[in-house]
Amino acid sequence: MHRRHQLLVDSYLHVSAVVQSVLLATVVSVLIGILVYRSPLGSSIASALAGAVLTVPSFALLGLLIPVLGLGVAPTITALVVYALLPIMRNTIIGLASVDPAVTDAARGVGMNRLRVLARIELPLAWPAILAGMRVSTQLIMGILALAAYAKGPGLGNLIFSGLARLGSPNAVPQALVGTILVVVLALVLDGIYVLIGRLTTSRGIRD
């Protein structure tokens, strides 16, 4: 009973950390995307900087953050947000840049200011691309979070690391496998939720 309760707690903490990180990364990425999508140079620089972070191994990034932020939630969430930025930012820029100029010109022609055009025309049209970036980021950091047990982060990584640390004992491999399988299952569940959100929040005309 205690083991089942711990699995539920670790699963909840894993999903919670991923969802919170993706939401934070989405806010940052969309803001950056709005600022740079009209500038090819700005878009290239923002994407290059975010992409460069993905080349840094997660263990190395966590190791750099621990002396500054300590162990636990702070370095874990920071690392997850950083890794989640690129797919969302890139898709935001692509989504906003692909909006037909004729549509925005028509909106301005009926008296909409720049902010209203962005909020009511451009962002809704770019939303499917942004959501696709969120899906990619979610799948990416689901696995990275498992490694964050190195920094005493929350989630199923603690179960996996605990099993691997006891290799040779009867329950070590099954414990690590359970943690790994749960990460995969939760990733699939979250992806299904994204598909549902997309259907509910994207107009039929854009989907088609």
Disulfide bonds with the S-S distance in Angstrom:
none
